[in-house]
Amino acid sequence: MDGRILLVDDEKDILDLLEEVLRRDGFREIRRAQDGAGAIRACREFLPDAVVLDIMLPDLDGLEVCKQIREFSYCSILFLSSKNDDIDKILGLSCGGDDYITKPFKLAILLSPINALLRRSDNFNETT
């Protein structure tokens, strides 16, 4: 499947699971980062089509990472976080996120918005 995906989470087990699921779904170009600074650097170098971004990271929180990515990229950003209050979702979407899923999550619930965001991105790129 086409689409470059950047996975950002400080938990290696979550990254392993996400990568395995995405690879099974046909994604081949996947990078990983375990902190905010690494995520921003990877986004600049890898130029992903979509970023799956945790909010609670060891250095910069995901909201700040999202804001900094938005300074140079229009890639799709999907928050994946254990923070499940409405205000957390509002903050995630208002700082530039495209969708917000809470942990724990069902794998199909994760794959659907990623595929939808990538379809939207493909349609946008075809018309510009």
Steps between C-alpha positions, in 0.01 A plus 500: 500500500617848425557741780790588722412465869686642799416336833575699816462347846732463796386140559692250285223239532246743352737585214559131432126429493421798278774414255394135483136593434589758235737260324228232499270758343755552222696806611872467430647843568483539876730693733492527877590755765482474879516868595386836373832626369553173312150526355559850364838400358354184341212699353742743333720220361243228419219728376217271612149510360360427847623517858354291782589710803477433873448804723702394804862492386813533716623835369244700302136407528317392186305824482823700470637247251186542291531881506865483391424249221222729376761773448647303207265215406139432402527127570204338673538474878307242700529529877506168684491569872389367836378852580129468438337812641306712253737792560797283397327414173408863439859610564636231268273595215537875552881490490500336156405135549265338249357228725526376858473140623529396864692205642412222536378472142375236259733446206226560243423832668862600448530386138179664380597862569855446374368369169239778484759771568729357233214484246419864574868590463521315166190680370639836613834434329330396175305826481791734574 
